[in-house]
Amino acid sequence: MGAPTIETERLILRAHRLGDFPALAAMWGDPVVARFISGQPSTREDCWARLLRYAGHWELLGFGYWAVQRKDGAQLIGDVGFANWERNISPPLEGLPEGGWVFSTEAHGRGMATEAVNAALAWMDEKFGAKTTACIIDPGNAASIRVAQKAGYQEYCRSEFKGSQVIQFRRQGACGGPGDA
């Protein structure tokens, strides 16, 4: 099963393609983009593994990450979606799809993350119903915290992940689908 295509007012969320790799590597290699995620820009090797993990999520779990592009452009400007990263974090995220988003600096401050996250969550709600999702965000990443809050995520707890403090958020999905709480 591949990623379904979702269109919003300004964006297309679609399956990642091999041709996305240069834009993906540029985005994840940008120190501004990586600042609150890992603190370090990703290498091309890391980005290649990420692209393959994105495809694997859809195939094995029925959910994953979408490539985000503007309707008026063909290049990837972000990634948004859900994953099971099997993180070593307490409390664990076990069984909760973990929402995540990252956007190139050209998309920062334009509401594109909020638009894409809301579209991805609408898909998740339709597909899995009342399934709770989680996300983790660096406490210093005010922009990402705002996106999470606008999407209905609420602070659940503070945790440590790989030596850094993070905020765990939870969001209860909308009722009406075959999912569970």
C-alpha positions as CSV (number, residue, x, y, z in Angstrom):
1,M,0.0,0.0,0.0
2,G,1.4,3.4,-1.0
3,A,0.6,6.8,0.3
4,P,-2.6,8.3,-0.9
5,T,-2.5,11.7,-2.5
6,I,-4.1,14.5,-0.6
7,E,-4.7,18.0,-1.9
8,T,-5.3,21.1,0.2
9,E,-5.8,24.7,-0.8
10,R,-2.1,25.2,-1.5
11,L,-0.4,21.8,-1.2
12,I,-0.2,18.3,-2.5
13,L,0.7,15.5,-0.1
14,R,1.9,12.5,-2.1
15,A,4.2,9.5,-1.9
16,H,7.9,10.1,-1.9
17,R,9.7,9.5,-5.2
18,L,13.3,8.7,-5.9
19,G,13.5,12.1,-7.7
20,D,12.7,13.8,-4.3
21,F,16.1,12.7,-2.9
22,P,18.1,15.9,-3.8
23,A,15.4,18.2,-2.3
24,L,15.1,15.9,0.7
25,A,18.8,15.9,1.3
26,A,19.0,19.7,0.9
27,M,16.1,20.2,3.4
28,W,17.4,17.8,6.1
29,G,21.0,19.0,5.5
30,D,20.0,22.6,6.4
31,P,21.2,23.5,9.9
32,V,18.1,25.7,10.4
33,V,15.8,22.8,9.6
34,A,17.7,20.4,11.8
35,R,18.2,22.8,14.7
36,F,15.3,21.5,16.9
37,I,15.1,17.9,15.5
38,S,18.5,16.5,15.9
39,G,20.7,19.5,16.3
40,Q,22.8,18.4,13.4
41,P,22.2,18.5,9.7
42,S,21.6,15.0,8.2
43,T,24.1,13.5,5.8
44,R,23.1,12.3,2.4
45,E,23.4,8.7,3.7
46,D,21.0,9.5,6.6
47,C,18.6,11.1,4.1
48,W,18.7,8.1,1.8
49,A,17.8,5.8,4.8
50,R,15.0,8.2,5.8
51,L,13.5,8.0,2.2
52,L,13.6,4.2,2.4
53,R,12.0,4.2,5.9
54,Y,9.2,6.4,4.6
55,A,8.3,3.9,1.9
56,G,8.6,1.0,4.3
57,H,6.1,2.6,6.8
58,W,3.4,2.6,4.1
59,E,4.1,-0.9,3.0
60,L,4.3,-2.5,6.5
61,L,2.0,-0.3,8.7
62,G,-0.5,1.3,6.4
63,F,0.5,4.8,7.4
64,G,3.6,6.9,6.9
65,Y,5.0,10.2,5.7
66,W,4.0,12.2,2.7
67,A,6.2,14.3,0.6
68,V,4.7,17.8,0.6
69,Q,4.9,20.1,-2.5
70,R,3.2,23.3,-3.3
71,K,0.5,23.1,-6.0
72,D,2.4,25.6,-8.1
73,G,5.8,23.7,-7.8
74,A,7.0,20.2,-8.4
75,Q,9.8,20.2,-5.7
76,L,9.4,18.7,-2.3
77,I,9.2,21.4,0.4
78,G,8.4,19.2,3.4
79,D,7.6,15.9,5.0
80,V,4.5,15.2,7.1
81,G,2.9,12.1,8.5
82,F,3.0,9.4,11.0
83,A,5.6,6.8,12.0
84,N,6.5,4.1,14.5
85,W,10.2,4.9,15.2
86,E,10.4,2.5,18.2
87,R,11.9,5.3,20.2
88,N,13.5,4.6,23.6
89,I,11.6,7.2,25.5
90,S,9.7,7.2,28.8
91,P,6.7,7.1,28.9
92,P,6.8,5.0,25.8
93,L,5.0,5.9,22.6
94,E,4.3,2.2,22.1
95,G,1.2,1.6,19.9
96,L,0.8,5.3,19.1
97,P,1.5,6.6,15.6
98,E,3.9,9.5,16.1
99,G,3.0,12.5,14.1
100,G,5.8,14.6,12.6
101,W,6.5,17.4,10.2
102,V,9.5,19.2,8.8
103,F,9.6,21.9,6.1
104,S,12.3,23.7,4.1
105,T,13.1,27.2,5.2
106,E,11.2,28.6,2.2
107,A,8.0,27.3,3.7
108,H,8.6,28.5,7.3
109,G,6.1,31.1,8.7
110,R,3.6,30.7,5.9
111,G,1.1,28.3,7.5
112,M,2.0,25.4,5.3
113,A,3.0,23.1,8.1
114,T,-0.4,23.7,9.8
115,E,-2.2,23.1,6.5
116,A,-0.3,19.9,5.9
117,V,-0.6,18.6,9.4
118,N,-4.3,19.2,9.5
119,A,-4.7,17.3,6.2
120,A,-2.6,14.4,7.4
121,L,-4.6,14.2,10.7
122,A,-7.9,14.4,8.8
123,W,-6.7,11.3,6.8
124,M,-5.7,9.6,10.0
125,D,-9.0,10.3,11.6
126,E,-10.9,9.0,8.5
127,K,-8.7,5.9,8.2
128,F,-8.3,5.0,11.9
129,G,-11.1,6.8,13.7
130,A,-10.5,7.6,17.3
131,K,-6.8,6.5,17.3
132,T,-4.7,8.6,19.6
133,T,-1.5,10.0,18.0
134,A,1.5,11.5,19.7
135,C,4.3,13.8,18.8
136,I,7.5,14.9,20.5
137,I,8.9,18.5,20.2
138,D,11.9,20.3,21.5
139,P,10.6,22.8,24.1
140,G,12.5,25.6,22.2
141,N,10.7,25.0,19.0
142,A,7.9,27.5,19.5
143,A,6.7,27.3,15.8
144,S,6.3,23.5,15.9
145,I,4.5,23.7,19.3
146,R,2.1,26.2,17.8
147,V,1.4,23.8,14.8
148,A,0.8,21.0,17.2
149,Q,-1.6,23.0,19.4
150,K,-3.5,24.3,16.3
151,A,-3.9,20.6,15.2
152,G,-5.4,19.6,18.6
153,Y,-2.3,18.2,20.3
154,Q,-2.1,18.8,24.0
155,E,1.0,18.6,26.2
156,Y,1.1,15.2,27.9
157,C,4.4,15.2,29.7
158,R,8.1,16.3,29.6
159,S,10.6,13.6,28.7
160,E,14.2,13.1,27.8
161,F,15.2,11.7,24.4
162,K,18.8,11.1,23.4
163,G,20.0,13.4,26.1
164,S,17.7,16.3,25.2
165,Q,14.5,17.5,26.8
166,V,11.3,17.1,24.7
167,I,7.6,17.7,25.2
168,Q,5.4,14.7,24.5
169,F,2.0,15.7,23.0
170,R,-1.1,13.6,22.5
171,R,-4.1,14.1,20.3
172,Q,-7.3,12.0,20.4
173,G,-8.6,11.3,16.9
174,A,-12.1,12.1,15.8
175,C,-14.7,9.4,16.3
176,G,-16.4,7.6,13.5
177,G,-13.8,5.3,12.0
178,P,-12.7,1.8,12.8
179,G,-9.8,2.8,15.0
180,D,-9.4,2.6,18.7
181,A,-8.7,5.1,21.5
